[in-house]
Amino acid sequence: MDENSSGGRKYPFSWELLGDIEAGRPNLGAYTHLSIYRLMQFTFRDIVEQRYGTEAVEEIFFAAGKLAGAEFYRNVIGAPENFNQFIIKVQEALREFNIGILRVEKTDLENHEFTLTVSEDLDCSGLPVSGNEVCTYDEGFLAALLEGYLGTTMQVKEIDCWSTGDRTCRFDARRGE
């Protein structure tokens, strides 16, 4: 793809960039070891933080998670008829793709306020305790999933994290501004 066909950008995302995994990896398949995913994530984080600062890495990872969540909603979740079906579809998809185990602790559908947990998540489950929440990408991803279903801007903030000593990641989600 040349830069002119994408408005001057070299790497605009599209779902097609995921490719034909069966054709491309007939022997190795669709899965890799979680440590390799984390190797990529945390080296990206380190380089971006070194060059642009901590605030920039958080903004970039949130935005990337949000883009991924929007595409995941559009291409995997679809348009469930009601909130219960939405949650079930998200739970099933997150398990199928080995992303994590989603649970809903609190639901106030009328005011768009939720408390969600993701256990065994890709980003931090099993990490050493650092005192820092690391699931910024997940915040964006969950925000986009909720926005896809609810049709309104959502703010999602991690309030508990494995790397702060908790054993599940907990997220506060509420209508954004």
N, C-alpha and C positions, 0 to 999 in steps of 0.2 A: 504494500500500500504506500503510495507516495504522499508526501506532505500536503500536496494541493487537494487531494481527494478527501482529506479529513479536516479541512479548514486550517491548515498549517500545523496540525498536531500529528505526531508520529504514532501515538499509542492510544487513540480513543477506544474505550471499552465497548465491546459488543459480545453478546452471549456466544456468538460463533467462534470467538477467540478460544473458547474452551476446547474446541477441536473435536475430531473423531478419535476418541481415546482407544477404542477397540482396534482401529486400523493402525494407529500410531504406536500402541504398546501391546501388541498381541501376546507377548510373553510376560510382561510385568503387570499389566492391568491398570486399573484406575487408582490403586491405593499406594501410598508410601508410608514410611514410618513417621509418627508424630514428631519425633525429634528433628526431622528434616524440615517439616513445616515451621517449627519453632526456630530452627536455625535461620531460615529465610526471614521470618518475622522479626526476630530480635537483632539480626544484623542490619536489616533495613532501619529499624528503630534507632540503633546506635549511630549509623551514618547520618541519618536525617537530623538526629539530635546534635551530633558534633557540628554539623554544617549550619543548621538553622535554629537550634535551640529546642528546649523541652516543649514549650507551648506549640511550636510548629509541628513537632512530631505528633502531639496529641490531636491537633486539628486535622492533620493529614490522615491519621489512622481512623479518626471518627468519620471523616468524609469518605474514605475508602470503604469502611464498613457500611456506611449509608448507601453508597452506590451498589455494593454487593448485595445488601439486603433488598434494595428496590428491584434489582435484576432477579434475585432469588424468588421474590414474591411473584413477579411477572412470569417467570419461566418455570417455577416449580409449584408454588402454592396456588396460583390462579385466583379465582374470585369466589370464596366460600359464601354460602347463603346466610350464615349467622355466625356470631362470635364463637360459639362452642365448636362449630365445624372449623373455623379458622384456627383455633388453638389446637385442635386435634391434628389438622393437616400440618401445622408447623411442628408439633411434637414428633409426628411420624417422619417428616422430612429431615429434621435435625438428627434423629436417630439413624435413619437410613444412610445419611451422608456422614455419620459418625462425628457430628459437630458437637453434640452435647445432649443432655437430658433436660428438657424444659418443663418447669412446673409453674403454675400460677398460684401465688399465695393470697393475693388480694385483687379483687376486681370491682371497680366502680365504673361500669360501662357508661352510665349517664354523664359523668364528669370526666371520662377518659383518664382515670387514674388506676394504675396497676402496680403490683409488686410481683416481679418474675424472678425465678431462679434458674440458673443453668449449671448443672452439675456435670463433672467430667468433660468440661469444655476444652476446646483446642488450645486456648491461649495460656491458661495458667494452672490448671489442675495438676498438682504434683510439683509445682515450682517451690523453691525455697522461700521462706517468709522474708520479704524485703521491706515491708511496711508501705509499699506503693501498690495501688490498684493498677492493673495492667490491661484491663479488658476494654480499652477505648474503642477498638474496632468493633467489639460486640455491642457496645452502646449504640453506635451508628447502625449496625446491622439490625438490631431489635427495633430501633426507632423507625427504620424504613419499613420493616415488616408491619408494624402497627399502623404506620401512615398509609400503607397500601390498603389495608383493610378498612381503617376508620375514615380515610379521606381527609385527615387533618394533620397538621404539623405536631410532632411529638418530641418531647425532651426525655431522654433516657440517661440516667446517671447510675453508675455502679456504686452501691453502698456497702457491699461486703465482697471480699475477693480472697481467693486461696492465698495469694501472695501477701495478704495482710493478716493471715492467720485463720481465716474462716475456711470451711471445707466445702463451700459452694459459693458461686457468684450470685449476688442478689442485686437486682436492678429496680430502681424507682422509675416508673414511666408515667408521664402526665402530659396533658395537652400543652403544646408549645405556644409561643407568641408569634 
